[in-house]
Amino acid sequence: MRRWIVFILLVACVLTIACGWSGNTSGSISPKSKVSLPAAEPQIKETEDVRPVIVAFGNSLTAGHGVEESENYPTKLQKKLDDAGYKYRIINAGVSGDTSAQGLNRLSAILSLHAKIVILELGANDGLRGIPVEETRRNLGSIARSLKDGGAEVLLAGMRMPPNYGTLYGRAFEGIFTELAKERGVRLLPFFLDGVGGMADLNQEDGIHPTGKGYDIIAENVWRALKPMLR
């Protein structure tokens, strides 16, 4: 009798297992099924951008404080380069608030980009803070020299002070850029904010930082000065 009971239990177990495998209703894999492993993802390597680099090295006027990235001058200048068929890529290395001394402190990072051209736009914050002209001149001179020694051509963006800073200081400050351009043998854009500085409708509420329309004009200013340097 005991043997019959064991036999019946064994048969029941075999039937249960058989039904479980054959139904496959729960998504389990049938013993006869072939497991299809997903194909390995292709190893996609980003194509290295081999275009020569132009670095826009500056402060908030370069970074585009207060406007969308698409509205800053380096982005607008990139479009001008692309539309004209020049194969350069612009790296925006603008940091809001930077003085010439702070720019000098991060010069090694700029040199590591191995730029063909650097648009050097620094000094405005020095003037607004009343930093002595000779200190600003010394810092910018060191930056320009190091950039040239590193193999880059330099486009120096000149700046001017508002009239309320006084005629003497204003003339001395503006002279920094014209003198350095001659001494260091770099190309000069006489006034970066030409056509924009002091124009209420082209600046944000602070009266210092351009709007998108203001940056249209600045991009054109830079473009005219930059074109003779392009190859």
Backbone hydrogen bonds, N-H to C=O, Kabsch-Sander energy under -0.5 kcal/mol:
donor,donor_aa,acceptor,acceptor_aa,energy
5,I,1,M,-2.1
6,V,2,R,-2.3
7,F,3,R,-2.4
8,I,4,W,-2.7
9,L,5,I,-2.2
10,L,6,V,-2.1
11,V,7,F,-2.2
12,A,8,I,-2.3
13,C,9,L,-2.2
14,V,10,L,-2.3
15,L,11,V,-2.3
16,T,12,A,-2.3
17,I,13,C,-2.4
18,A,14,V,-2.3
19,C,15,L,-2.5
20,G,16,T,-2.1
21,W,17,I,-2.2
22,S,18,A,-2.3
23,G,19,C,-2.1
24,N,20,G,-1.3
27,G,24,N,-0.9
33,S,30,S,-1.8
35,V,33,S,-0.5
36,S,34,K,-0.5
37,L,35,V,-0.8
44,I,42,P,-1.2
45,K,43,Q,-0.6
46,E,44,I,-0.5
50,V,48,E,-0.9
54,I,89,R,-2.6
55,V,117,I,-2.4
56,A,54,I,-0.5
56,A,91,I,-2.8
57,F,55,V,-0.9
57,F,119,I,-2.2
58,G,56,A,-0.7
58,G,93,A,-0.9
59,N,121,E,-0.8
62,T,59,N,-1.3
63,A,59,N,-2.7
64,G,60,S,-2.2
65,H,60,S,-2.0
67,V,64,G,-2.0
71,E,68,E,-2.0
72,N,68,E,-0.5
72,N,69,E,-1.1
76,K,72,N,-1.8
77,L,73,Y,-2.7
78,Q,74,P,-2.1
79,K,75,T,-1.6
80,K,76,K,-1.6
81,L,77,L,-2.3
82,D,78,Q,-2.7
83,D,79,K,-2.8
84,A,80,K,-1.8
85,G,81,L,-0.5
85,G,82,D,-1.2
86,Y,81,L,-2.5
88,Y,86,Y,-1.3
89,R,52,P,-2.1
91,I,54,I,-2.6
92,N,90,I,-0.5
93,A,56,A,-2.6
93,A,91,I,-0.9
95,V,58,G,-2.1
98,D,95,V,-1.8
103,G,99,T,-2.2
104,L,100,S,-2.1
105,N,101,A,-1.7
106,R,102,Q,-1.1
107,L,104,L,-1.3
110,I,106,R,-1.3
111,L,107,L,-2.7
112,S,108,S,-1.6
113,L,110,I,-1.5
114,H,111,L,-1.7
116,K,53,V,-2.6
117,I,53,V,-1.5
118,V,153,E,-2.6
119,I,55,V,-3.0
120,L,118,V,-0.9
120,L,155,L,-2.5
121,E,57,F,-3.2
121,E,119,I,-0.8
122,L,120,L,-0.5
127,G,123,G,-2.1
128,L,124,A,-2.3
129,R,125,N,-1.4
130,G,127,G,-1.1
131,I,126,D,-2.6
135,E,132,P,-0.6
136,T,132,P,-1.8
137,R,133,V,-2.7
138,R,134,E,-2.3
139,N,135,E,-2.3
140,L,136,T,-2.6
141,G,137,R,-2.2
142,S,138,R,-2.1
143,I,139,N,-2.2
144,A,140,L,-2.8
145,R,141,G,-2.3
146,S,142,S,-2.3
147,L,143,I,-2.4
148,K,144,A,-2.2
149,D,145,R,-2.6
150,G,146,S,-1.6
151,G,148,K,-1.8
152,A,147,L,-2.4
153,E,116,K,-2.9
155,L,118,V,-2.8
156,L,154,V,-0.6
156,L,187,R,-3.2
157,A,120,L,-2.8
157,A,155,L,-0.6
158,G,156,L,-0.7
158,G,189,L,-3.4
165,Y,162,P,-2.0
166,G,163,P,-1.9
170,G,166,G,-2.2
171,R,167,T,-2.5
172,A,168,L,-2.3
173,F,169,Y,-2.8
174,E,170,G,-2.4
175,G,171,R,-2.0
176,I,172,A,-0.8
176,I,173,F,-1.1
177,F,173,F,-0.6
177,F,174,E,-0.8
178,T,174,E,-1.1
179,E,175,G,-2.4
180,L,176,I,-2.1
181,A,177,F,-2.1
182,K,178,T,-1.4
183,E,179,E,-2.7
184,R,180,L,-3.1
185,G,181,A,-0.7
186,V,181,A,-1.4
187,R,154,V,-1.8
189,L,156,L,-3.0
192,F,158,G,-3.2
194,D,191,F,-1.7
196,V,193,L,-2.6
197,G,193,L,-2.9
199,M,196,V,-2.2
200,A,198,G,-0.8
202,L,199,M,-1.7
203,N,200,A,-1.0
204,Q,209,H,-3.4
207,G,204,Q,-2.3
211,T,202,L,-2.3
215,Y,211,T,-2.3
216,D,212,G,-1.1
217,I,213,K,-1.2
218,I,214,G,-2.0
219,A,215,Y,-2.7
220,E,216,D,-1.5
221,N,217,I,-2.4
222,V,218,I,-2.7
223,W,219,A,-2.4
224,R,220,E,-2.2
225,A,221,N,-1.5
226,L,222,V,-2.4
227,K,223,W,-2.3
229,M,226,L,-2.5
230,L,226,L,-0.5
230,L,227,K,-1.6
